[in-house]
Amino acid sequence: MYLSWSAFYEGPSDALYFNVLVPRLIEDILLREGIRPCDVGTTPAVEFGRTSRNFENTAREICERSQEFHILFIHSDLGGRNLQGTIRQRREALLQQVLGFCEFDVQRAVMLSPVKELEAWALADIRAVESALGVNDLSEANFPSSPREAERLEDPKKTLDGIVQSISKRRKKPSQLLVRIAQDQDLGVLRRAPSFAEFESNLVVALRNSGFISAN
């Protein structure tokens, strides 16, 4: 059994992080709840929006390539005001465009929405950040005290940049750092971040609707 997935990301750095984290999470869920052994695609079968961010063009492409994937991830950060309602409207706007072109099962679509920015999830796990930076202790580096605190940060990206600069003159490229963090993050710790827990819950529903998890 094979599970393929696709994604519509906001930007290339987001793709680098999520392309590591998403398959890890899917594999973890299926290992615990899957109906039968399943291989999960290590990268998106299709990454939408690379040539055009226009919703109409993206919707047409989703329809044209809908047989190539089981789950569609739609990424959009919640932003500075935690605008869940606006994000849901954005997701629905894209899906309505898709439905205007084909009979797409919207239950296959999962919203990928970290609070503020994806760096809020990256900062949820201090051990993963320490490992990525090659240091033993970041407790004195103004690090958020918990995943919930990471989501309350005004500017998670700026906070992560400040932590990196405070401990290393030879700063790693942000893309490399995010990939390493995603590789090392403890999913159990991440689940203590409310927006991640909500994302996983929605993913479980999509996996169940797609037949990878038992309905019982």
C-alpha positions in Angstrom: 0.0 0.0 0.0 1.3 3.4 -0.9 0.3 6.9 0.2 1.1 9.9 -2.0 0.5 13.5 -1.0 0.7 16.9 -2.5 1.1 20.5 -1.2 0.4 24.1 -1.8 3.0 26.1 0.2 3.4 29.8 0.8 7.1 29.7 -0.1 10.3 27.6 -0.7 11.6 27.8 2.8 8.2 26.5 4.1 8.5 23.6 1.7 11.9 22.6 3.0 10.6 22.3 6.6 7.2 20.7 5.8 8.6 18.2 3.3 10.5 16.6 6.1 7.9 17.0 8.9 4.8 16.0 7.0 5.9 12.5 5.9 7.3 11.8 9.4 3.9 12.7 10.9 1.9 10.6 8.4 4.2 7.6 9.0 3.8 8.0 12.8 0.0 8.1 12.6 -0.2 5.1 10.2 2.2 3.1 12.4 -0.3 3.5 15.3 -3.6 3.5 13.5 -3.1 2.4 9.9 -5.2 -0.5 8.5 -2.2 -2.2 6.9 1.5 -1.5 6.3 2.0 1.5 4.1 4.8 3.3 2.3 4.6 7.1 2.5 6.0 9.4 -0.2 9.0 11.2 1.1 8.3 14.2 -1.0 5.1 15.7 -2.5 3.9 13.9 -5.6 2.9 17.4 -6.8 3.9 20.8 -5.3 1.3 23.2 -6.5 1.9 27.0 -6.8 5.5 26.8 -8.0 4.8 28.5 -11.3 1.6 30.5 -10.4 0.0 31.5 -7.1 -3.2 32.3 -8.8 -6.1 30.3 -7.3 -7.8 29.6 -10.6 -4.6 28.3 -12.2 -3.8 26.2 -9.1 -7.4 24.8 -9.0 -7.1 23.7 -12.6 -3.8 22.0 -11.9 -5.2 20.2 -8.8 -8.0 18.8 -10.9 -5.7 17.8 -13.7 -3.4 15.9 -11.3 -5.9 14.8 -8.6 -5.2 11.1 -9.4 -1.5 11.5 -8.5 -2.1 12.0 -4.7 -4.3 11.0 -1.8 -4.0 14.0 0.5 -3.6 17.7 -0.4 -2.0 20.0 2.2 -2.8 23.7 1.9 -0.3 25.8 3.8 -1.0 29.3 5.2 0.4 30.8 8.4 -2.1 32.2 10.8 -0.3 35.5 10.9 0.1 38.2 13.5 -3.5 38.4 14.6 -4.2 34.7 14.7 -6.8 35.0 11.9 -8.2 31.5 11.8 -11.4 32.6 10.2 -9.5 34.3 7.4 -7.4 31.3 6.8 -10.4 29.0 6.6 -11.9 31.4 4.1 -8.7 31.2 2.0 -8.8 27.4 2.1 -12.5 27.4 1.1 -11.9 29.9 -1.7 -9.3 27.6 -3.2 -11.4 24.5 -2.8 -14.4 26.3 -4.3 -12.3 27.1 -7.3 -11.4 23.4 -7.5 -15.0 22.3 -7.3 -15.8 24.6 -10.1 -13.6 22.6 -12.4 -13.9 19.0 -11.2 -15.6 16.7 -8.6 -12.7 16.8 -6.1 -13.3 15.2 -2.6 -12.6 18.2 -0.3 -12.1 15.8 2.6 -8.8 15.0 1.1 -7.6 18.6 1.8 -5.9 19.4 5.1 -5.1 23.0 6.2 -1.5 23.4 7.4 -1.5 26.5 9.6 1.1 27.2 12.2 0.4 30.1 14.5 2.2 33.3 13.2 4.9 31.4 11.2 6.2 27.9 10.9 9.1 29.0 13.2 6.6 28.7 16.0 6.6 25.0 15.4 10.3 24.9 15.0 10.7 26.5 18.4 8.4 24.1 20.1 11.2 21.6 20.7 14.3 23.0 22.3 16.2 19.7 22.0 15.7 19.7 18.2 17.0 23.2 17.9 20.0 22.4 20.1 20.8 19.4 17.9 20.4 21.4 14.7 22.8 24.1 16.0 25.2 21.6 17.6 25.0 23.0 21.1 24.1 21.4 24.4 22.1 24.0 26.2 19.9 26.9 24.9 18.1 27.5 28.2 19.8 30.9 28.7 19.2 32.0 25.1 15.7 33.5 25.5 14.1 30.3 24.3 10.3 29.9 24.8 9.5 27.8 27.9 7.0 25.5 26.1 5.3 24.8 22.8 2.4 26.9 23.9 4.8 29.8 24.7 6.4 29.4 21.2 3.0 30.0 19.7 2.5 33.1 21.8 5.6 34.8 20.4 5.0 38.0 18.6 7.6 37.2 15.9 8.8 33.5 15.9 11.1 34.0 12.9 12.8 36.9 14.5 13.1 35.0 17.8 14.7 32.0 16.1 17.1 34.3 14.2 18.1 36.0 17.5 18.8 32.7 19.2 21.0 31.5 16.3 22.9 34.8 16.3 23.4 34.7 20.1 25.2 31.4 20.1 27.0 31.3 16.7 29.0 33.8 14.7 29.0 31.4 11.8 25.3 31.4 11.2 23.8 28.4 9.4 21.6 29.1 6.4 17.9 29.3 7.6 16.9 26.6 5.1 19.5 24.1 6.4 18.5 24.9 10.0 14.8 24.3 9.4 15.5 21.0 7.7 17.6 19.8 10.6 15.0 20.8 13.1 12.3 19.1 11.2 14.4 15.9 11.1 15.0 15.9 14.9 11.7 17.2 16.3 9.9 15.0 18.9 6.3 14.7 17.6 5.1 14.2 21.2 6.5 17.6 22.1 5.1 19.2 19.0 1.6 17.9 19.9 1.7 20.2 22.9 1.4 23.1 20.4 -2.3 23.7 19.9 -2.2 24.5 16.2 -0.1 21.4 15.5 -2.5 19.3 17.5 -5.4 20.7 15.5 -3.5 20.0 12.2 -2.8 16.4 13.2 -6.5 15.9 14.2 -7.6 17.2 10.7 -5.0 15.0 9.1 -6.3 11.9 10.9 -9.8 12.7 9.6 -8.4 13.0 6.0 -6.5 9.7 6.3 -9.7 8.0 7.6 -11.8 9.4 4.8 -9.1 8.2 2.3 -9.2 4.6 3.7 -5.8 4.5 5.4 -7.3 4.4 8.9 -10.2 2.4 10.0 -13.5 4.3 10.4 -14.2 2.4 13.7 
